[in-house]
Amino acid sequence: MIVMGGIVGSGIFINPYVVALHVHTPFLILGVWLAGGALAMLGAFIWAELATRLPGAGGNYLYLRVAWHPSVAFVYGWVLLLVTQTGGMAAVAVTFARYYREISGARWSDGAIAATALLGLTAINCLGVRAGSNVQSALMLMKAAAIAAMVVLGLVLGGGRIHPLPLLDRPVSFSLIAALGAAMTPVAFAYGGWQTASFVAAEMRDPRRDLSRGLVLGVSGVVLLYLSANFVCLKVLGPAGLAATRTPASAVMRAALGESGALWIAVGIAVSTLGFLSQGILTAPRVYYAMARDGLFFAAVGRLSPRTGAPAVAIVLQGIAATIIALVGKYEQILNYEVSVDFILFAMVAESLFVFRAREGRASGGGIYRVPFHPYSTALFVLACAAIVASTVWSNPANSAIGLLILLTGIPVYLYWSRRARFPS
């Protein structure tokens, strides 16, 4: 549930239309989603081994610090705050805004509604309101139920049919490769989040066993869920109809049950999207808090509220950053802004496995989960990440450049803060 809850946010409810804008046949559309699932599975294997090697709190931040250098870990936290986490939250908030407008008929812009949601949830979390495990499980079930309802009702009542031919929408060429690469950007975003389960490794009774199993089973479940959702979108709407709607889930339910179906699915998606945002707003600031506690950020960010126990300054900092991105960027721009940097860091985390294996030498490391077919599978994941970054930069150089520039600014910032760093050995 932790793995699936970290993946299933808003991407599957809106990104199918973004993919259909780039590739235009069922074979290519479903093929891109299947390829994204395979990449996520490779990542799940890698993170399962990393989590069993370093079963402490912190996830990527910890792996990068131990494998490479504190500066690399700092840059990860820096771009998490200014690009990847905040960009992902902004994109999810824009998704909420689109479905909220469909429910309410509000005439506000997507950015204004998204900003209101982000600032509201930021304020609530600063007050110390905590979503209990039962509430979070209910929100995950709500998301799964919304997708399942769309799939079942779309198949039974939505009409339409899949036209398998033609397989390709253009001759095999550089243009086709570029289109597939561009289509992988929203798919990669939709599958993102499986790595966040490693943040709670220290709180598991047996992370060496449970986290590795949870990663593999959780990602497998999401792949099945996503392929089913895209299949029914193609069946009911067709590739052209899918590309023409910005709210594909509502379009499918409208075809199945009329306006009442569209309304109910929009309500379910909006509520579950808010739950995803709330969870991210509450958990991710722990990284910035840890950076401050290590002496690598403003001391105030490393303080807990004496009344609520929440890192209020870190939460506000993240909320403001996400709000700014939501106000100045469109959904598709935010995807490129976020994905280009996120997958650079994914590649670096995966490469840390080579470092740990080299340090291990011939020792087997008892109780450690082993990535199948390493080093080939790990190298394939790293190369795939590099390809996604290259494709994103190629198709959207200006938006990608913003994220990459922020990543580079982390270096001089680290040099400034490292003078007071207190990293543990």
Contacts in CASP RR format, 6 or more apart in sequence:
PFRMAT RR
TARGET T0000
AUTHOR 0000-0000-0000
METHOD contacts of the structure
MODEL  1
MIVMGGIVGSGIFINPYVVALHVHTPFLILGVWLAGGALAMLGAFIWAEL
ATRLPGAGGNYLYLRVAWHPSVAFVYGWVLLLVTQTGGMAAVAVTFARYY
REISGARWSDGAIAATALLGLTAINCLGVRAGSNVQSALMLMKAAAIAAM
VVLGLVLGGGRIHPLPLLDRPVSFSLIAALGAAMTPVAFAYGGWQTASFV
AAEMRDPRRDLSRGLVLGVSGVVLLYLSANFVCLKVLGPAGLAATRTPAS
AVMRAALGESGALWIAVGIAVSTLGFLSQGILTAPRVYYAMARDGLFFAA
VGRLSPRTGAPAVAIVLQGIAATIIALVGKYEQILNYEVSVDFILFAMVA
ESLFVFRAREGRASGGGIYRVPFHPYSTALFVLACAAIVASTVWSNPANS
AIGLLILLTGIPVYLYWSRRARFPS
1 137 0 8 1.000
1 140 0 8 1.000
2 197 0 8 1.000
2 200 0 8 1.000
2 214 0 8 1.000
3 44 0 8 1.000
3 194 0 8 1.000
3 197 0 8 1.000
3 214 0 8 1.000
3 215 0 8 1.000
3 217 0 8 1.000
3 218 0 8 1.000
3 219 0 8 1.000
3 222 0 8 1.000
4 140 0 8 1.000
4 144 0 8 1.000
4 218 0 8 1.000
4 221 0 8 1.000
4 222 0 8 1.000
5 140 0 8 1.000
5 143 0 8 1.000
5 276 0 8 1.000
6 192 0 8 1.000
6 193 0 8 1.000
6 194 0 8 1.000
6 196 0 8 1.000
6 197 0 8 1.000
6 276 0 8 1.000
6 279 0 8 1.000
7 40 0 8 1.000
7 190 0 8 1.000
7 191 0 8 1.000
7 192 0 8 1.000
7 193 0 8 1.000
7 194 0 8 1.000
7 218 0 8 1.000
7 219 0 8 1.000
7 222 0 8 1.000
8 140 0 8 1.000
8 143 0 8 1.000
8 144 0 8 1.000
8 147 0 8 1.000
8 222 0 8 1.000
8 225 0 8 1.000
8 276 0 8 1.000
9 92 0 8 1.000
9 143 0 8 1.000
9 272 0 8 1.000
9 273 0 8 1.000
9 276 0 8 1.000
10 91 0 8 1.000
10 92 0 8 1.000
10 95 0 8 1.000
10 96 0 8 1.000
10 269 0 8 1.000
10 273 0 8 1.000
10 276 0 8 1.000
11 91 0 8 1.000
11 92 0 8 1.000
11 95 0 8 1.000
11 186 0 8 1.000
11 189 0 8 1.000
11 190 0 8 1.000
12 147 0 8 1.000
12 190 0 8 1.000
12 225 0 8 1.000
12 226 0 8 1.000
12 229 0 8 1.000
13 95 0 8 1.000
13 99 0 8 1.000
13 146 0 8 1.000
13 247 0 8 1.000
13 248 0 8 1.000
13 249 0 8 1.000
13 269 0 8 1.000
13 273 0 8 1.000
14 95 0 8 1.000
14 98 0 8 1.000
14 246 0 8 1.000
14 247 0 8 1.000
14 248 0 8 1.000
14 249 0 8 1.000
14 331 0 8 1.000
15 186 0 8 1.000
15 187 0 8 1.000
15 189 0 8 1.000
15 190 0 8 1.000
16 29 0 8 1.000
16 229 0 8 1.000
16 230 0 8 1.000
16 233 0 8 1.000
16 242 0 8 1.000
16 248 0 8 1.000
17 242 0 8 1.000
17 243 0 8 1.000
17 244 0 8 1.000
17 245 0 8 1.000
17 246 0 8 1.000
17 248 0 8 1.000
18 183 0 8 1.000
18 185 0 8 1.000
18 186 0 8 1.000
18 331 0 8 1.000
18 332 0 8 1.000
18 335 0 8 1.000
19 29 0 8 1.000
19 32 0 8 1.000
19 33 0 8 1.000
19 183 0 8 1.000
19 186 0 8 1.000
19 187 0 8 1.000
19 230 0 8 1.000
20 29 0 8 1.000
20 239 0 8 1.000
20 240 0 8 1.000
20 241 0 8 1.000
20 242 0 8 1.000
20 243 0 8 1.000
21 243 0 8 1.000
22 179 0 8 1.000
22 180 0 8 1.000
22 181 0 8 1.000
22 182 0 8 1.000
22 183 0 8 1.000
23 29 0 8 1.000
23 32 0 8 1.000
23 169 0 8 1.000
23 179 0 8 1.000
23 180 0 8 1.000
23 183 0 8 1.000
24 169 0 8 1.000
24 239 0 8 1.000
24 240 0 8 1.000
24 243 0 8 1.000
25 166 0 8 1.000
25 167 0 8 1.000
25 168 0 8 1.000
25 169 0 8 1.000
25 239 0 8 1.000
26 162 0 8 1.000
26 163 0 8 1.000
26 164 0 8 1.000
26 234 0 8 1.000
26 238 0 8 1.000
26 239 0 8 1.000
27 164 0 8 1.000
27 167 0 8 1.000
27 168 0 8 1.000
28 167 0 8 1.000
28 168 0 8 1.000
28 169 0 8 1.000
28 180 0 8 1.000
28 183 0 8 1.000
29 183 0 8 1.000
29 230 0 8 1.000
29 234 0 8 1.000
29 239 0 8 1.000
29 242 0 8 1.000
30 227 0 8 1.000
30 230 0 8 1.000
30 231 0 8 1.000
30 234 0 8 1.000
32 180 0 8 1.000
32 183 0 8 1.000
32 184 0 8 1.000
32 187 0 8 1.000
33 187 0 8 1.000
33 226 0 8 1.000
33 227 0 8 1.000
33 230 0 8 1.000
34 223 0 8 1.000
34 227 0 8 1.000
35 184 0 8 1.000
35 187 0 8 1.000
36 184 0 8 1.000
36 187 0 8 1.000
36 188 0 8 1.000
36 191 0 8 1.000
37 191 0 8 1.000
37 219 0 8 1.000
37 222 0 8 1.000
37 223 0 8 1.000
37 226 0 8 1.000
39 188 0 8 1.000
39 191 0 8 1.000
39 381 0 8 1.000
39 384 0 8 1.000
40 191 0 8 1.000
40 192 0 8 1.000
40 194 0 8 1.000
40 219 0 8 1.000
40 222 0 8 1.000
40 223 0 8 1.000
41 216 0 8 1.000
41 219 0 8 1.000
41 220 0 8 1.000
41 223 0 8 1.000
42 377 0 8 1.000
42 378 0 8 1.000
42 380 0 8 1.000
42 381 0 8 1.000
42 384 0 8 1.000
43 194 0 8 1.000
43 195 0 8 1.000
43 219 0 8 1.000
43 346 0 8 1.000
43 350 0 8 1.000
43 381 0 8 1.000
44 194 0 8 1.000
44 215 0 8 1.000
44 216 0 8 1.000
44 218 0 8 1.000
44 219 0 8 1.000
45 215 0 8 1.000
45 216 0 8 1.000
45 371 0 8 1.000
45 372 0 8 1.000
45 377 0 8 1.000
46 349 0 8 1.000
46 350 0 8 1.000
46 353 0 8 1.000
46 371 0 8 1.000
46 377 0 8 1.000
46 378 0 8 1.000
46 381 0 8 1.000
47 194 0 8 1.000
47 195 0 8 1.000
47 197 0 8 1.000
47 198 0 8 1.000
47 215 0 8 1.000
47 349 0 8 1.000
48 211 0 8 1.000
48 212 0 8 1.000
48 215 0 8 1.000
48 216 0 8 1.000
48 369 0 8 1.000
48 371 0 8 1.000
49 212 0 8 1.000
49 353 0 8 1.000
49 368 0 8 1.000
49 369 0 8 1.000
49 370 0 8 1.000
49 371 0 8 1.000
49 374 0 8 1.000
50 59 0 8 1.000
50 63 0 8 1.000
50 198 0 8 1.000
50 349 0 8 1.000
50 352 0 8 1.000
50 353 0 8 1.000
50 356 0 8 1.000
51 59 0 8 1.000
51 197 0 8 1.000
51 198 0 8 1.000
51 201 0 8 1.000
51 207 0 8 1.000
51 211 0 8 1.000
51 212 0 8 1.000
51 215 0 8 1.000
51 369 0 8 1.000
52 207 0 8 1.000
52 208 0 8 1.000
52 211 0 8 1.000
52 212 0 8 1.000
52 367 0 8 1.000
52 368 0 8 1.000
52 369 0 8 1.000
53 356 0 8 1.000
53 368 0 8 1.000
54 62 0 8 1.000
54 63 0 8 1.000
54 66 0 8 1.000
54 201 0 8 1.000
55 201 0 8 1.000
55 202 0 8 1.000
55 204 0 8 1.000
55 207 0 8 1.000
55 208 0 8 1.000
55 211 0 8 1.000
56 62 0 8 1.000
56 201 0 8 1.000
56 202 0 8 1.000
56 207 0 8 1.000
57 199 0 8 1.000
57 200 0 8 1.000
57 201 0 8 1.000
57 202 0 8 1.000
57 203 0 8 1.000
57 286 0 8 1.000
58 198 0 8 1.000
58 199 0 8 1.000
58 202 0 8 1.000
58 286 0 8 1.000
58 287 0 8 1.000
58 290 0 8 1.000
59 195 0 8 1.000
59 198 0 8 1.000
59 199 0 8 1.000
59 201 0 8 1.000
60 76 0 8 1.000
60 195 0 8 1.000
60 198 0 8 1.000
60 345 0 8 1.000
60 349 0 8 1.000
61 73 0 8 1.000
61 76 0 8 1.000
61 77 0 8 1.000
61 287 0 8 1.000
61 290 0 8 1.000
61 291 0 8 1.000
62 73 0 8 1.000
63 349 0 8 1.000
63 352 0 8 1.000
64 72 0 8 1.000
64 73 0 8 1.000
64 76 0 8 1.000
64 345 0 8 1.000
64 348 0 8 1.000
64 349 0 8 1.000
64 352 0 8 1.000
65 72 0 8 1.000
65 73 0 8 1.000
65 423 0 8 1.000
66 352 0 8 1.000
67 351 0 8 1.000
67 352 0 8 1.000
67 355 0 8 1.000
67 356 0 8 1.000
68 348 0 8 1.000
68 352 0 8 1.000
68 355 0 8 1.000
70 294 0 8 1.000
70 296 0 8 1.000
70 414 0 8 1.000
70 418 0 8 1.000
70 421 0 8 1.000
70 423 0 8 1.000
71 411 0 8 1.000
71 414 0 8 1.000
71 418 0 8 1.000
72 348 0 8 1.000
74 291 0 8 1.000
74 296 0 8 1.000
74 410 0 8 1.000
74 413 0 8 1.000
74 414 0 8 1.000
74 417 0 8 1.000
74 418 0 8 1.000
75 407 0 8 1.000
75 410 0 8 1.000
75 411 0 8 1.000
75 414 0 8 1.000
76 345 0 8 1.000
76 348 0 8 1.000
77 287 0 8 1.000
77 288 0 8 1.000
77 291 0 8 1.000
78 406 0 8 1.000
78 407 0 8 1.000
78 409 0 8 1.000
78 410 0 8 1.000
78 413 0 8 1.000
78 414 0 8 1.000
79 341 0 8 1.000
79 345 0 8 1.000
79 403 0 8 1.000
79 406 0 8 1.000
79 407 0 8 1.000
79 410 0 8 1.000
80 284 0 8 1.000
80 287 0 8 1.000
80 288 0 8 1.000
81 287 0 8 1.000
81 288 0 8 1.000
81 317 0 8 1.000
81 318 0 8 1.000
81 321 0 8 1.000
82 321 0 8 1.000
82 406 0 8 1.000
83 337 0 8 1.000
83 338 0 8 1.000
83 341 0 8 1.000
83 342 0 8 1.000
83 403 0 8 1.000
83 406 0 8 1.000
83 407 0 8 1.000
84 338 0 8 1.000
84 341 0 8 1.000
84 342 0 8 1.000
84 345 0 8 1.000
85 280 0 8 1.000
85 284 0 8 1.000
85 318 0 8 1.000
85 322 0 8 1.000
86 318 0 8 1.000
86 319 0 8 1.000
86 321 0 8 1.000
86 322 0 8 1.000
86 325 0 8 1.000
87 322 0 8 1.000
87 325 0 8 1.000
87 334 0 8 1.000
87 337 0 8 1.000
87 338 0 8 1.000
88 189 0 8 1.000
88 322 0 8 1.000
88 334 0 8 1.000
88 338 0 8 1.000
89 118 0 8 1.000
89 277 0 8 1.000
89 280 0 8 1.000
89 281 0 8 1.000
89 318 0 8 1.000
89 319 0 8 1.000
89 322 0 8 1.000
90 114 0 8 1.000
90 118 0 8 1.000
90 322 0 8 1.000
90 323 0 8 1.000
90 325 0 8 1.000
90 326 0 8 1.000
90 329 0 8 1.000
90 334 0 8 1.000
91 189 0 8 1.000
91 331 0 8 1.000
91 334 0 8 1.000
91 335 0 8 1.000
91 338 0 8 1.000
92 273 0 8 1.000
92 276 0 8 1.000
92 277 0 8 1.000
93 111 0 8 1.000
93 113 0 8 1.000
93 114 0 8 1.000
93 115 0 8 1.000
93 117 0 8 1.000
93 118 0 8 1.000
93 273 0 8 1.000
93 277 0 8 1.000
93 322 0 8 1.000
93 326 0 8 1.000
94 110 0 8 1.000
94 111 0 8 1.000
94 114 0 8 1.000
94 326 0 8 1.000
94 330 0 8 1.000
94 331 0 8 1.000
94 334 0 8 1.000
95 269 0 8 1.000
95 273 0 8 1.000
95 331 0 8 1.000
96 113 0 8 1.000
96 114 0 8 1.000
96 117 0 8 1.000
96 270 0 8 1.000
96 273 0 8 1.000
96 274 0 8 1.000
96 277 0 8 1.000
97 108 0 8 1.000
97 109 0 8 1.000
97 110 0 8 1.000
97 111 0 8 1.000
97 112 0 8 1.000
97 113 0 8 1.000
97 114 0 8 1.000
97 117 0 8 1.000
98 110 0 8 1.000
98 246 0 8 1.000
98 247 0 8 1.000
98 331 0 8 1.000
99 247 0 8 1.000
99 250 0 8 1.000
99 266 0 8 1.000
99 269 0 8 1.000
99 270 0 8 1.000
99 273 0 8 1.000
100 106 0 8 1.000
100 113 0 8 1.000
100 117 0 8 1.000
100 270 0 8 1.000
101 107 0 8 1.000
101 108 0 8 1.000
101 110 0 8 1.000
101 113 0 8 1.000
102 247 0 8 1.000
102 250 0 8 1.000
102 262 0 8 1.000
102 266 0 8 1.000
103 263 0 8 1.000
103 266 0 8 1.000
103 267 0 8 1.000
103 270 0 8 1.000
106 113 0 8 1.000
110 330 0 8 1.000
110 331 0 8 1.000
111 326 0 8 1.000
111 327 0 8 1.000
111 329 0 8 1.000
112 327 0 8 1.000
114 323 0 8 1.000
114 326 0 8 1.000
114 327 0 8 1.000
115 323 0 8 1.000
115 326 0 8 1.000
115 327 0 8 1.000
117 274 0 8 1.000
117 277 0 8 1.000
118 277 0 8 1.000
118 281 0 8 1.000
118 319 0 8 1.000
118 322 0 8 1.000
118 323 0 8 1.000
118 326 0 8 1.000
119 319 0 8 1.000
119 323 0 8 1.000
121 274 0 8 1.000
121 277 0 8 1.000
121 278 0 8 1.000
121 281 0 8 1.000
122 281 0 8 1.000
122 315 0 8 1.000
122 316 0 8 1.000
122 318 0 8 1.000
122 319 0 8 1.000
122 320 0 8 1.000
124 278 0 8 1.000
125 278 0 8 1.000
125 281 0 8 1.000
125 282 0 8 1.000
125 310 0 8 1.000
125 315 0 8 1.000
126 305 0 8 1.000
126 308 0 8 1.000
126 310 0 8 1.000
126 312 0 8 1.000
126 315 0 8 1.000
126 316 0 8 1.000
127 308 0 8 1.000
128 305 0 8 1.000
128 308 0 8 1.000
128 309 0 8 1.000
128 310 0 8 1.000
130 282 0 8 1.000
131 139 0 8 1.000
131 275 0 8 1.000
131 278 0 8 1.000
131 279 0 8 1.000
131 282 0 8 1.000
136 275 0 8 1.000
136 279 0 8 1.000
139 271 0 8 1.000
139 272 0 8 1.000
139 275 0 8 1.000
139 276 0 8 1.000
139 279 0 8 1.000
142 268 0 8 1.000
142 271 0 8 1.000
142 272 0 8 1.000
143 272 0 8 1.000
143 276 0 8 1.000
144 225 0 8 1.000
146 249 0 8 1.000
146 265 0 8 1.000
146 268 0 8 1.000
146 269 0 8 1.000
146 272 0 8 1.000
147 225 0 8 1.000
147 228 0 8 1.000
147 229 0 8 1.000
149 253 0 8 1.000
149 265 0 8 1.000
150 229 0 8 1.000
150 232 0 8 1.000
150 249 0 8 1.000
150 252 0 8 1.000
150 253 0 8 1.000
150 265 0 8 1.000
151 228 0 8 1.000
151 229 0 8 1.000
151 231 0 8 1.000
151 232 0 8 1.000
153 252 0 8 1.000
153 253 0 8 1.000
153 256 0 8 1.000
153 257 0 8 1.000
153 261 0 8 1.000
154 232 0 8 1.000
154 235 0 8 1.000
154 236 0 8 1.000
154 252 0 8 1.000
154 253 0 8 1.000
154 255 0 8 1.000
154 256 0 8 1.000
155 232 0 8 1.000
155 235 0 8 1.000
156 256 0 8 1.000
157 255 0 8 1.000
157 256 0 8 1.000
157 257 0 8 1.000
158 235 0 8 1.000
158 236 0 8 1.000
158 252 0 8 1.000
158 255 0 8 1.000
158 256 0 8 1.000
159 235 0 8 1.000
159 236 0 8 1.000
159 255 0 8 1.000
159 256 0 8 1.000
160 235 0 8 1.000
160 236 0 8 1.000
160 238 0 8 1.000
161 235 0 8 1.000
162 231 0 8 1.000
162 234 0 8 1.000
162 235 0 8 1.000
163 238 0 8 1.000
168 176 0 8 1.000
169 176 0 8 1.000
169 179 0 8 1.000
170 176 0 8 1.000
170 179 0 8 1.000
178 391 0 8 1.000
178 394 0 8 1.000
178 395 0 8 1.000
181 387 0 8 1.000
181 388 0 8 1.000
181 391 0 8 1.000
181 395 0 8 1.000
182 391 0 8 1.000
182 392 0 8 1.000
182 395 0 8 1.000
184 387 0 8 1.000
184 388 0 8 1.000
184 391 0 8 1.000
185 335 0 8 1.000
185 336 0 8 1.000
185 339 0 8 1.000
185 388 0 8 1.000
185 391 0 8 1.000
185 392 0 8 1.000
185 395 0 8 1.000
186 332 0 8 1.000
186 335 0 8 1.000
188 339 0 8 1.000
188 342 0 8 1.000
188 343 0 8 1.000
188 388 0 8 1.000
189 335 0 8 1.000
189 338 0 8 1.000
189 339 0 8 1.000
190 226 0 8 1.000
191 219 0 8 1.000
191 222 0 8 1.000
191 226 0 8 1.000
192 342 0 8 1.000
194 215 0 8 1.000
194 218 0 8 1.000
194 219 0 8 1.000
194 222 0 8 1.000
195 346 0 8 1.000
195 349 0 8 1.000
196 283 0 8 1.000
197 211 0 8 1.000
197 214 0 8 1.000
197 215 0 8 1.000
198 211 0 8 1.000
199 283 0 8 1.000
199 286 0 8 1.000
201 207 0 8 1.000
201 211 0 8 1.000
204 210 0 8 1.000
204 211 0 8 1.000
208 367 0 8 1.000
208 368 0 8 1.000
208 369 0 8 1.000
212 369 0 8 1.000
229 249 0 8 1.000
232 252 0 8 1.000
233 242 0 8 1.000
233 248 0 8 1.000
233 252 0 8 1.000
234 242 0 8 1.000
236 251 0 8 1.000
236 252 0 8 1.000
236 255 0 8 1.000
236 256 0 8 1.000
237 245 0 8 1.000
237 248 0 8 1.000
237 251 0 8 1.000
237 252 0 8 1.000
237 255 0 8 1.000
241 251 0 8 1.000
242 248 0 8 1.000
245 251 0 8 1.000
247 266 0 8 1.000
249 265 0 8 1.000
249 266 0 8 1.000
249 269 0 8 1.000
250 262 0 8 1.000
250 265 0 8 1.000
250 266 0 8 1.000
250 269 0 8 1.000
251 262 0 8 1.000
252 265 0 8 1.000
253 261 0 8 1.000
253 262 0 8 1.000
253 264 0 8 1.000
253 265 0 8 1.000
254 261 0 8 1.000
254 262 0 8 1.000
257 264 0 8 1.000
281 315 0 8 1.000
281 318 0 8 1.000
281 319 0 8 1.000
282 310 0 8 1.000
282 315 0 8 1.000
284 318 0 8 1.000
285 311 0 8 1.000
285 314 0 8 1.000
285 315 0 8 1.000
285 317 0 8 1.000
285 318 0 8 1.000
286 311 0 8 1.000
286 314 0 8 1.000
288 297 0 8 1.000
288 301 0 8 1.000
288 302 0 8 1.000
288 311 0 8 1.000
288 314 0 8 1.000
288 317 0 8 1.000
288 318 0 8 1.000
289 301 0 8 1.000
289 302 0 8 1.000
289 304 0 8 1.000
289 311 0 8 1.000
289 314 0 8 1.000
291 297 0 8 1.000
291 301 0 8 1.000
292 298 0 8 1.000
292 299 0 8 1.000
292 300 0 8 1.000
292 301 0 8 1.000
292 302 0 8 1.000
292 303 0 8 1.000
292 314 0 8 1.000
293 302 0 8 1.000
293 422 0 8 1.000
294 421 0 8 1.000
294 422 0 8 1.000
294 423 0 8 1.000
295 417 0 8 1.000
295 420 0 8 1.000
295 421 0 8 1.000
295 422 0 8 1.000
296 414 0 8 1.000
296 417 0 8 1.000
296 418 0 8 1.000
296 420 0 8 1.000
296 421 0 8 1.000
297 417 0 8 1.000
298 313 0 8 1.000
300 313 0 8 1.000
301 311 0 8 1.000
301 313 0 8 1.000
301 314 0 8 1.000
301 317 0 8 1.000
302 311 0 8 1.000
302 313 0 8 1.000
302 314 0 8 1.000
303 311 0 8 1.000
303 313 0 8 1.000
304 310 0 8 1.000
304 311 0 8 1.000
304 312 0 8 1.000
305 311 0 8 1.000
305 312 0 8 1.000
325 334 0 8 1.000
325 337 0 8 1.000
326 334 0 8 1.000
329 337 0 8 1.000
333 396 0 8 1.000
333 399 0 8 1.000
336 392 0 8 1.000
336 395 0 8 1.000
336 396 0 8 1.000
336 399 0 8 1.000
336 400 0 8 1.000
337 399 0 8 1.000
337 400 0 8 1.000
337 402 0 8 1.000
337 403 0 8 1.000
339 388 0 8 1.000
339 389 0 8 1.000
339 392 0 8 1.000
340 389 0 8 1.000
340 392 0 8 1.000
340 393 0 8 1.000
340 396 0 8 1.000
340 399 0 8 1.000
340 400 0 8 1.000
340 403 0 8 1.000
340 404 0 8 1.000
341 403 0 8 1.000
341 404 0 8 1.000
341 406 0 8 1.000
341 407 0 8 1.000
343 385 0 8 1.000
343 386 0 8 1.000
343 388 0 8 1.000
343 389 0 8 1.000
343 392 0 8 1.000
344 385 0 8 1.000
344 389 0 8 1.000
344 404 0 8 1.000
344 407 0 8 1.000
346 385 0 8 1.000
347 381 0 8 1.000
347 382 0 8 1.000
347 385 0 8 1.000
347 386 0 8 1.000
347 389 0 8 1.000
350 378 0 8 1.000
350 381 0 8 1.000
350 382 0 8 1.000
350 385 0 8 1.000
351 382 0 8 1.000
353 371 0 8 1.000
353 374 0 8 1.000
353 378 0 8 1.000
354 375 0 8 1.000
354 378 0 8 1.000
357 374 0 8 1.000
357 375 0 8 1.000
371 377 0 8 1.000
371 378 0 8 1.000
392 400 0 8 1.000
393 400 0 8 1.000
393 401 0 8 1.000
393 404 0 8 1.000
END
